[in-house]
Every structure is written in structure tokens, then in C-alpha cells.
């Protein structure tokens, strides 16, 4: 955890403890003053999926992010005829601007009496939960883009007749479908397929070690049955799906771009962050039993695009590929 955040939490805890034993009118005034200071904390934004398969970039306020849609070049053999060379006009792909989405999280409340009574920091716990939900939403957005591109190119695979798990030769088949577009590969697995990978040697019943690294797969990134709420309960990755991504093409470029817009933090000397959580209050929450509460809200802006749709294959752990 950031040292600055830890110091701020310790300072807040010390002040609350002091107020609790003061037993004076000034104590309530001091508590109100502390509660009205915007609470802003930043945790490292990490996601194994995003870090492994995406080119991650950050742009400033008002700055565009441009990407180049990629199509396979037609390989042409040039021949010399009568002293001349056959020439082909090459038109560069058009430049496109990435569209950003703005996410405004729901207002989260922490009751003021809980803040005073708790032996832990309920604001920090709520902030951690908000951050984790956003990490899951971002990861699902990236996974959805990858799956859609594989489906669009008909790079979809499923279990062969008589099989019910992901087999080594099926991974090899997926690899053959995309190996023209990369030299390094990452396999992302839903929870059931993760078990298949762990049991590859057991299920293959071979006398030698079966290793995905022999296929050029540098890393397996398991994604458990993580869920989050966004209008409804969302699952980050179906337990029966797996995604194979070529993560390094001839230009050492990754196929998916994940871009966040930096935000000026006016409460922290104008520092640039990628997410801001702002606290406000205390305020009287209207309800059956109105109670004073402290409100946390989050905002961030990011975009996801896959300029190279040929670098992904997707597997469904069933006798046919499900498009759901």
C-alpha cells in the first residue's frame, strides 16, 4: 500500500480516537471537519489479463489515441520482365481515433457511526471493493473484445467427439489458426479449463511431461469465476471458455490496446491519476430511518480496441462452440 495512504489512515485513526475521548462540543465539530475532507486514495491498478495481452497506454486530457486497423498484406512475388519490375501500389491503413467510455460508479455509503465505532477502516474497505469491481469490469471488457474478434474471424474451437476437456492437440490446433500473426502466446482460461490445464499430463496418460511451453505458450492466465454487479451480475469469463492470444507480432506489437485517460487530482496537488475516488459528507441519508452517512464515488475513463482481429482464438469446453 502507498506510504502516503498509510500515513493518512493512521492520522485519521489517531484523530478519531482523540475525538472519542474528548467529550466536548468541539469534538463533534472536529469530526465534521475531518469527514468533509475529500477522501481520495489510489491503489495500484493491476490485471494479469490486461497486462499480458494488451498494449497499455495513458493519454492526457483532450489528447486523442490513434490506432491503425491491421489487415494481412498480400504477399507478392516480384518478377523482372524485359528489364522492368512489376510494381504494386500500397495504401497504408487509415488512422482511427479510439472512443473512450466514462464510468461513474454508484454512490457508496458508509454510516458515520460505523466510522466512529469500527476497529478497522470501513472507508478503506469500501474503497478497495470499488477498485476490485472496476478491475473486473475492465478485464471483462478486454476479454469480450478478444472473444468477439475470434468469433468474427471464425477462430472458434470446441471439444472433439468423445472428449470433454481441453486436450493438448486441441491447443495445437488453435495455435495453428493464429501462429501466422505472432511468435509468443498467452492462454487465458476459465475455471473449468484451468483444471484441464493442470490435469493435462494426467488426462493425456503419456510417459513424458506435457508442457504448453513446447507450443510457444509463455504463460497461462487463469480467471476464476469472478463476478461483479453492473446493471446485473456479470461474470468476467465463462468457466468453460479459453482464449489463446498471439501477443507479439512481427513489429513486437500486442493485438489489443487498453488506454486510460489521466485525471487531474485537484485534492492532491494536481497529481495525475487514472481513477479518482472522492468522498463527500457527512450528509443525512433519506430513508425509513435517516442516518448520517459518508459517500464515496468513483470516476475513470478508458477505451479498448483490437486493431489486429486475427491474433485470437477461442475455445468452448463442449461438443460445439457456444456463441453465448
Buried (B, 14 or more C-beta within 10 A) or exposed (E): EEEEBEEBBEEBEEBBEEBEEEEEEEBEEBBEEBBBEEBBBBBEBEBBBBEBBBBBEBBEEEEEBEBEEBEEEEEEEEEEEEEEEEEEEEEEEEEBEBEBEEBEBEEBBBBBEBBEEBEEBBBBEBBBEBBEBBBBBBBBBBBEBBBBBBBEBEBBBBBEEEBEBBBBEBBEBBBEBBBEBBEBBBBBBBBBBBBBBEEBEEBBEEEEEBEBEEBEBBBBBBBEEBEBEBEEEBBBBBBBBBBBBBBBBEEEBBBBBBBBBBBEBEBBEEEEBBBBBBBBBBBEBEEEEEBBBBBBBBEBBBBBBBBBBBBBBBBBBEEEBEEE
